Structures are given as structure tokens and as C-alpha cells.
């Protein structure tokens, strides 16, 4: 019969037999819930400029390229700040790191609401502040992951990472609130749920007792000397880059391509984003069962075909169907990549979460900005989607090249 051990803080620590038997009997459920809620609301405001973009563009007379850069800026800043947050997590712990980031975001939104955003440059400055919300990725995942053994990493990271669903909230409610109160008021209204969740987070979240000791600053980047780190970063640039880039850009796409109202475009975007968010934990669980490599192989094939199809979609129904398929694949891929990361970099999980997350953000910045430039200079979004489909095929080639070596050299007890 499995036994449990209680540490000096009163936290129940399972033995090895229990750890392998039941995901829900290990770890720390309040922290997992806190990580999800923090991630969810942070992601809600991270992509806030996307659903508001049509209204902002009309008010400020933005070009398609400027719209693309506006919605891509939070993605890029979130990518860069994820590395800083990875360092911060390993130095002061994920709980305090998350609280500091959330306070910065709330303060920035309040200032933007009070002073107003009156120029394209102003939208970029706001985008930089919202980047701190996107950087929550490098905090929420280590916060949850450090409580779970290798064989349950996919499920733990997937459930925490399901906070991607916050992008659904932005797509559903931001256009409606903008219609009722004006888009600038939405910035202030967003602070209400952010503050509530911050209080819940501070109550529920707890740093894992066996967190790795802080390292010297130079030691944090030694993992970049390994090819495995770069492969994982590249794979996530496609899976999460595709997810976040589409989440930021689809409202613009639906309004420009098919003439939908901002509210209806938001509903269509929410449907696509919900699909990608819902399957992230399923992607982690699937990777635990069949291996992250097998999962990613399927993901890259499906994503490439769906995005290539979108580039030629003649009707709204066709485009919407293909976007949902692409998001299902990309969401599954997000969970699969983060089933693999702790198998290879368990002792460097904080900084590797930041580095891999940064690569995902860079991929999202590329997709969102390239769609804007494609629209402005070719009159169509098609070429932007085709190029990203090509990147998915390159990722497929990459996973095929490394799978033999990874299976031979990684030995954590989990399926790879």
C-alpha cells in the first residue's frame, strides 16, 4: 500500500509508488489552481490589443502594417521578458515573481486608462507593458511543474498552461465592452479581475520545497550550449508561436477579410482560441501516454496542412473550420513540447521555461507582424499563412532528425 510523507511545513509529499499511480494524489492542487488562474488572466490582457485592434485602428487611422506591429509588440516583449522571468524565478521563486509582474501590469493599465492612448507610439508603449503579462508563462509553469514527478509533467504543465484560455475571455468580452464604454475604458475595466485573481493567487500559491538552489548568473545560459535546447525552442516557436500569433491577429483577419463586425469577429476568434486552449492539457496527457515526439510529429503535419488551406480559404466557414483544426493541433503541440522540456532539463526548468517560452513569443511576433505586412503589401494574408505552414514542415523535419538520439539518451522513466 502506498504511503505518504509529511514535510515540516505540513505539505503532503507522496512516495514513489503513489507518484506513479495517480496524478491527483501528488503535487499541490492549490498551487496548480493558482498557477492556472494567474496565467489565465495574464494571458487575457496580454492579447487585449488584438480584439480591440479594429476599433483602435479606426480611431488612430492605423495602416495594416501598423495594426500588425501593434498586436505583435506585446508578443515580442512577452518573449524577451520570459527570459528575465526565468532568471527571477530561480532567484526569488515563482510566487513572488508572479506577484511583481501582475502589479506592473495592473499599474500600467491604470495609467493607460487614466491618461489615454492617443497615438501609434502610445499603443507600442502599452504593448511593452502588456508584455509583462505574456511573460507570466515563465512563472506559472515552473510554479506548478516543480510539485510533480517526471511521469506527470505533461499533465501538470498542460493544466497550468491551459491559462492560454484567457485569450478566449479577451476575444469574447473586449469587443462588447468597447462597444458599450469605448475601447480605452476596457483598459481600466481589465484591472478589476486582475486584482481579484492576484489576491487569490497570493493566498493559494506556494513554492515547491525542493526547488533547485540559485546558480551563478553565467550558469543560467549553459543550457544554450546544447543542441537540445535550441531544438525545443524551435519547436515551440512553431506551436506556441502559431497559437499566440493567431490569437492576436484573427480579429483583424476576420474583420478585414470577410467584413465582420468587431464583436462577431471576436466570437469567431474566441472559438478558435478556445479550441487551442482546451487541448493543451490533453496534449500534455497525450504526450505522457504516447511520447512528446510522436505527438509533435502529428501536430506539425496537421498544422502545416491547415494553415496552407487557410491561405486559400474562399469562405468564412472554410477559414473558421481550418483555423479551429490548426489551433487544435498547435494547442496539442504546446502541451507536448512542455512534456519534453523537464525530461531533458529538470534542474534548469526555470530558465528553460523562460528560453523556450521566449522562442514561442518570437514565433508569435513573427506571425502577427508578417500577416500585417502581407496584407499591406500584397493585399492578402495568404502569403503570411503559407510561410508559417512551411515553418511547421521544417519543424517536422527537425523532430524526425532528433528523435532517435533523444530516445536513446534521455532516461527519466517517462515516455519520450
Wavefront OBJ file of the C-alpha trace (Angstrom):
o trace
v 0.000 0.000 0.000
v 1.359 3.453 -0.928
v 2.433 5.751 1.878
v 2.847 9.472 2.155
v 5.400 11.578 3.977
v 4.647 14.932 5.562
v 7.348 17.599 5.443
v 7.917 20.164 8.205
v 5.586 22.687 6.533
v 2.700 20.240 6.660
v 2.733 19.606 2.900
v 1.933 16.025 1.956
v 4.770 14.509 -0.067
v 3.901 11.176 -1.769
v 6.245 8.229 -2.036
v 7.383 6.903 -5.413
v 4.598 4.319 -5.709
v 1.883 6.911 -5.153
v 3.581 9.338 -7.545
v 3.364 6.825 -10.367
v -0.196 5.786 -9.617
v -2.424 8.861 -9.542
v -1.828 12.400 -10.720
v -4.456 13.835 -8.359
v -2.774 12.358 -5.264
v 0.562 14.064 -5.849
v 1.705 17.653 -6.096
v -0.089 20.639 -4.599
v -3.555 21.309 -6.028
v -3.991 24.855 -4.609
v -0.768 25.901 -6.341
v -1.882 24.279 -9.598
v -5.164 26.221 -9.394
v -3.326 29.453 -8.572
v -0.919 28.949 -11.487
v -3.835 28.412 -13.869
v -5.791 31.476 -12.674
v -2.748 33.747 -12.748
v -1.792 32.528 -16.216
v -5.387 32.808 -17.454
v -5.907 36.449 -16.505
v -2.393 37.423 -17.540
v -2.987 35.954 -20.986
v -6.334 37.721 -21.165
v -4.656 41.126 -21.018
v -1.587 40.027 -22.973
v -3.632 39.732 -26.186
v -6.051 42.535 -25.307
v -4.888 44.750 -28.177
v -5.878 42.087 -30.724
v -9.659 42.128 -30.105
v -9.537 45.913 -29.725
v -7.395 46.432 -32.830
v -10.173 47.237 -35.330
v -11.577 49.950 -33.037
v -8.138 51.320 -32.163
v -7.138 51.333 -35.836
v -10.222 53.337 -36.804
v -9.662 55.863 -34.018
v -5.938 56.340 -34.714
v -6.053 55.768 -38.522
v -3.516 52.922 -38.456
v -2.275 51.132 -41.578
v -2.445 47.306 -41.851
v 1.280 47.078 -41.081
v 0.875 49.314 -38.019
v -2.023 47.156 -36.822
v 0.152 44.084 -37.207
v 3.010 45.663 -35.254
v 0.659 46.917 -32.554
v -0.736 43.452 -31.788
v 2.688 41.837 -32.204
v 4.529 44.111 -29.744
v 3.128 42.509 -26.554
v 4.061 39.122 -28.011
v 7.667 40.161 -28.623
v 8.058 41.845 -25.239
v 6.490 38.861 -23.527
v 9.067 36.694 -25.280
v 12.029 38.780 -24.120
v 10.710 39.192 -20.598
v 10.223 35.443 -20.246
v 13.981 35.029 -20.081
v 14.202 37.672 -17.356
v 11.373 35.945 -15.505
v 13.102 32.595 -15.844
v 16.093 34.098 -14.062
v 13.863 35.760 -11.482
v 12.021 32.517 -10.732
v 15.262 30.719 -9.986
v 16.476 33.562 -7.753
v 13.417 34.580 -5.708
v 10.893 31.845 -6.509
v 7.885 31.780 -8.852
v 5.275 33.032 -6.370
v 6.928 36.381 -5.656
v 7.951 36.751 -9.300
v 4.324 36.356 -10.378
v 3.086 38.920 -7.865
v 5.621 41.522 -9.055
v 4.701 41.019 -12.718
v 0.991 41.268 -12.038
v 1.425 44.532 -10.119
v 3.362 46.045 -13.045
v 0.607 45.086 -15.487
v -2.190 46.467 -13.296
v -0.316 49.743 -12.765
v 0.396 50.083 -16.493
v -3.226 49.511 -17.474
v -4.462 52.028 -14.926
v -2.067 54.687 -16.227
v -3.068 53.972 -19.851
v -6.760 54.194 -18.938
v -6.313 57.427 -16.980
v -4.080 59.253 -19.499
v -5.490 57.677 -22.657
v -3.687 56.119 -25.634
v -3.702 58.684 -28.433
v -1.088 57.607 -30.976
v 0.526 54.609 -32.654
v 3.591 55.104 -30.440
v 1.285 55.048 -27.426
v -0.058 51.636 -28.480
v 3.520 50.334 -28.702
v 4.314 51.608 -25.204
v 1.187 49.918 -23.901
v 2.238 46.775 -25.745
v 5.548 46.789 -23.879
v 3.716 46.898 -20.542
v 1.393 44.104 -21.620
v 4.497 42.068 -22.373
v 4.871 41.544 -18.613
v 1.562 39.669 -18.730
v 2.827 37.464 -21.543
v 5.950 36.729 -19.507
v 3.717 35.042 -16.901
v 4.350 31.865 -18.862
v 7.845 31.582 -17.362
v 6.347 31.862 -13.871
v 3.134 29.822 -13.918
v 4.674 26.712 -15.448
v 7.633 26.340 -13.026
v 5.292 27.210 -10.138
v 3.187 24.143 -10.983
v 5.851 21.903 -12.509
v 8.174 21.794 -9.500
v 5.498 19.987 -7.491
v 5.213 16.997 -9.872
v 7.387 13.977 -10.783
v 8.587 13.351 -14.383
v 5.787 10.941 -15.319
v 3.149 13.610 -14.580
v 4.914 16.645 -16.065
v 2.809 16.683 -19.222
v -0.461 16.833 -17.298
v 0.793 19.370 -14.722
v 2.290 21.683 -17.333
v -0.752 21.230 -19.549
v -3.249 22.162 -16.838
v -1.250 25.192 -15.742
v -0.687 26.123 -19.371
v -4.416 25.917 -20.059
v -4.324 29.512 -18.864
v -3.978 30.158 -22.593
v -7.773 30.176 -22.401
v -7.544 33.744 -21.096
v -7.223 34.739 -24.728
v -10.806 33.488 -25.138
v -12.007 35.934 -22.481
v -10.341 38.816 -24.286
v -11.923 37.857 -27.612
v -15.387 37.389 -26.101
v -15.657 40.412 -23.845
v -13.258 43.128 -25.046
v -15.166 43.991 -28.272
v -18.507 44.069 -26.423
v -17.176 46.276 -23.622
v -15.510 48.538 -26.178
v -18.846 48.959 -27.945
v -20.555 49.891 -24.666
v -17.912 52.055 -22.976
v -15.204 52.790 -25.561
v -12.018 50.809 -26.097
v -9.923 52.945 -23.718
v -12.297 52.122 -20.843
v -11.611 48.413 -21.384
v -8.051 49.005 -20.176
v -9.316 50.176 -16.803
v -12.039 47.544 -16.535
v -9.457 44.786 -17.061
v -7.805 45.760 -13.765
v -10.810 44.529 -11.772
v -10.479 40.785 -12.499
v -6.675 41.095 -12.475
v -6.741 42.420 -8.928
v -9.193 39.764 -7.719
v -7.078 36.954 -9.149
v -3.892 38.462 -7.697
v -5.404 38.222 -4.206
v -6.469 34.583 -4.814
v -3.014 33.792 -6.178
v -1.272 35.197 -3.104
v -3.496 33.055 -0.871
v -3.276 29.747 -2.759
v 0.162 29.629 -4.389
v 3.096 28.008 -2.634
v 6.656 27.482 -3.877
v 7.726 23.824 -4.008
v 10.004 22.786 -1.120
v 12.557 21.041 -3.367
v 13.239 23.923 -5.764
v 16.792 23.880 -7.184
v 19.294 26.177 -5.493
v 20.045 29.501 -7.245
v 23.002 29.394 -9.611
v 25.578 31.902 -10.690
v 24.271 34.234 -13.380
v 26.576 32.792 -16.059
v 25.414 29.258 -15.281
v 21.858 30.007 -16.363
v 22.762 30.038 -20.029
v 24.901 26.911 -20.157
v 21.884 25.009 -21.480
v 22.115 27.093 -24.660
v 25.362 25.287 -25.410
v 23.344 22.133 -26.063
v 21.584 21.477 -29.357
v 18.598 20.017 -27.498
v 17.730 23.426 -26.053
v 17.687 25.020 -29.491
v 15.560 22.235 -30.961
v 12.980 22.591 -28.202
v 12.971 26.366 -28.653
v 12.449 25.942 -32.393
v 9.558 23.519 -31.947
v 7.838 25.855 -29.507
v 8.369 28.817 -31.840
v 6.059 26.975 -34.230
v 3.467 25.559 -31.803
v 3.052 28.437 -29.376
v 4.120 30.999 -31.961
v 1.284 29.857 -34.174
v -1.188 29.862 -31.288
v -0.295 33.297 -29.902
v 0.169 34.891 -33.322
v -3.275 33.740 -34.425
v -4.875 34.699 -31.100
v -3.554 38.243 -31.579
v -4.402 38.551 -35.267
v -7.602 36.686 -36.014
v -9.949 39.534 -35.083
v -8.133 41.713 -37.617
v -8.246 38.901 -40.185
v -11.971 38.287 -39.827
v -12.866 41.986 -39.998
v -10.588 42.768 -42.959
v -11.030 39.544 -44.950
v -14.762 38.950 -44.515
v -16.089 42.322 -43.316
v -17.358 41.052 -39.966
v -18.185 43.420 -37.147
v -15.639 43.595 -34.336
v -17.982 41.747 -31.973
v -18.717 38.914 -34.422
v -15.025 38.681 -35.326
v -14.284 38.407 -31.610
v -16.697 35.484 -31.296
v -15.046 33.691 -34.221
v -11.623 34.320 -32.712
v -12.815 33.050 -29.337
v -13.996 29.791 -30.917
v -10.589 29.217 -32.497
v -8.626 30.165 -29.397
v -10.848 28.071 -27.139
v -10.048 25.017 -29.239
v -6.297 25.569 -28.869
v -6.545 26.280 -25.146
v -8.792 23.330 -24.360
v -6.441 20.747 -25.799
v -3.244 21.973 -24.160
v -3.637 19.733 -21.077
v -4.867 16.966 -23.366
v -1.711 17.454 -25.404
v 0.387 17.047 -22.271
v -1.552 13.933 -21.239
v -1.277 12.515 -24.773
v 2.472 13.131 -24.719
v 2.703 11.344 -21.351
v 0.968 8.368 -22.982
v 2.495 8.139 -26.486
v 5.554 10.366 -26.077
v 6.136 14.012 -26.910
v 7.989 13.123 -30.108
v 5.082 11.160 -31.580
v 2.671 13.915 -30.554
v 4.733 16.645 -32.213
v 5.080 14.650 -35.422
v 1.308 14.561 -35.797
v 0.965 18.200 -34.708
v 3.333 19.605 -37.336
v 1.688 17.688 -40.177
v -1.840 18.792 -39.253
v -0.837 22.416 -38.563
v 1.011 22.746 -41.875
v -1.927 21.404 -43.879
v -4.491 23.551 -42.056
v -2.521 26.806 -42.356
v -1.791 26.163 -46.029
v -5.506 25.607 -46.536
v -6.351 28.881 -44.762
v -4.223 30.795 -47.248
v -6.666 29.765 -49.989
v -9.921 29.595 -47.989
v -12.749 31.031 -50.141
v -15.409 31.386 -47.439
v -15.720 32.286 -43.775
v -16.961 28.790 -42.900
v -13.948 27.164 -44.560
v -11.478 29.527 -42.923
v -13.072 29.126 -39.498
v -13.004 25.329 -39.755
v -9.350 25.296 -40.801
v -8.387 27.727 -38.037
v -10.041 25.512 -35.432
v -8.143 22.486 -36.781
v -4.865 24.444 -36.763
v -5.455 25.663 -33.213
v -6.303 22.147 -32.017
v -3.008 20.936 -33.433
v -0.960 23.861 -32.112
v -2.531 23.635 -28.647
v -1.713 19.927 -28.523
v 1.843 20.781 -29.570
v 2.210 23.312 -26.763
v 1.463 20.598 -24.220
v 3.749 18.111 -25.965
v 6.789 20.404 -26.002
v 6.471 21.005 -22.289
v 6.199 17.315 -21.629
v 9.669 17.057 -23.174
v 11.368 20.078 -21.581
v 11.520 18.753 -17.982
v 12.628 15.320 -19.198
v 15.831 16.895 -20.506
v 16.269 19.981 -18.294
v 14.707 19.180 -14.922
v 17.366 21.034 -12.901
v 17.179 24.043 -15.241
v 13.385 24.092 -15.592
v 13.052 27.750 -14.581
v 15.417 29.213 -17.151
v 14.468 26.664 -19.824
v 10.811 27.585 -19.403
v 11.850 31.173 -19.982
v 14.025 30.388 -23.003
v 11.554 28.052 -24.671
v 8.731 30.460 -23.877
v 10.774 33.295 -25.387
v 11.123 31.333 -28.608
v 7.367 30.808 -28.675
v 6.801 34.521 -28.245
v 9.229 35.336 -31.051
v 7.306 32.948 -33.297
v 4.066 34.705 -32.357
v 5.589 38.133 -33.047
v 6.745 36.961 -36.462
v 3.343 35.555 -37.440
v 1.299 38.535 -36.193
v 3.571 41.159 -37.761
v 4.065 39.251 -41.036
v 0.313 38.963 -41.543
v 0.016 42.739 -41.268
v 2.818 43.344 -43.744
v 1.448 40.679 -46.103
v -1.937 42.402 -46.087
v -0.458 45.856 -46.705
v 1.965 44.937 -49.494
v 0.148 42.103 -51.287
v -3.471 42.849 -50.426
v -3.886 39.370 -48.930
v -2.993 37.497 -45.736
v -2.282 34.332 -47.747
v 1.493 34.548 -48.069
v 1.887 35.026 -44.319
v -0.018 31.799 -43.615
v 1.879 29.869 -46.297
v 5.276 30.822 -44.890
v 4.266 29.735 -41.403
v 2.971 26.441 -42.804
v 6.434 25.990 -44.294
v 7.978 26.551 -40.863
v 5.770 23.764 -39.482
v 7.131 21.434 -42.159
v 10.696 22.411 -41.214
v 9.866 21.569 -37.603
v 8.592 18.173 -38.785
v 11.951 17.520 -40.440
v 13.704 18.597 -37.225
v 11.756 16.272 -34.910
v 12.414 13.415 -37.321
v 16.165 14.102 -37.171
v 16.481 14.227 -33.374
v 14.003 11.588 -32.206
v 16.427 8.667 -32.302
v 19.083 10.456 -30.256
v 16.586 11.744 -27.685
v 15.047 8.327 -27.106
v 18.472 6.756 -26.732
v 19.957 9.366 -24.364
v 17.091 10.554 -22.138
v 16.202 8.240 -19.274
v 13.734 9.803 -16.830
v 11.248 6.949 -16.710
v 8.689 8.906 -18.730
v 7.791 8.109 -22.314
v 9.634 10.262 -24.841
l 1 2 3 4 5 6 7 8 9 10 11 12 13 14 15 16 17 18 19 20 21 22 23 24 25 26 27 28 29 30 31 32 33 34 35 36 37 38 39 40 41 42 43 44 45 46 47 48 49 50 51 52 53 54 55 56 57 58 59 60 61 62 63 64 65 66 67 68 69 70 71 72 73 74 75 76 77 78 79 80 81 82 83 84 85 86 87 88 89 90 91 92 93 94 95 96 97 98 99 100 101 102 103 104 105 106 107 108 109 110 111 112 113 114 115 116 117 118 119 120 121 122 123 124 125 126 127 128 129 130 131 132 133 134 135 136 137 138 139 140 141 142 143 144 145 146 147 148 149 150 151 152 153 154 155 156 157 158 159 160 161 162 163 164 165 166 167 168 169 170 171 172 173 174 175 176 177 178 179 180 181 182 183 184 185 186 187 188 189 190 191 192 193 194 195 196 197 198 199 200 201 202 203 204 205 206 207 208 209 210 211 212 213 214 215 216 217 218 219 220 221 222 223 224 225 226 227 228 229 230 231 232 233 234 235 236 237 238 239 240 241 242 243 244 245 246 247 248 249 250 251 252 253 254 255 256 257 258 259 260 261 262 263 264 265 266 267 268 269 270 271 272 273 274 275 276 277 278 279 280 281 282 283 284 285 286 287 288 289 290 291 292 293 294 295 296 297 298 299 300 301 302 303 304 305 306 307 308 309 310 311 312 313 314 315 316 317 318 319 320 321 322 323 324 325 326 327 328 329 330 331 332 333 334 335 336 337 338 339 340 341 342 343 344 345 346 347 348 349 350 351 352 353 354 355 356 357 358 359 360 361 362 363 364 365 366 367 368 369 370 371 372 373 374 375 376 377 378 379 380 381 382 383 384 385 386 387 388 389 390 391 392 393 394 395 396 397 398 399 400 401 402 403 404 405 406 407 408 409 410 411 412 413 414 415 416
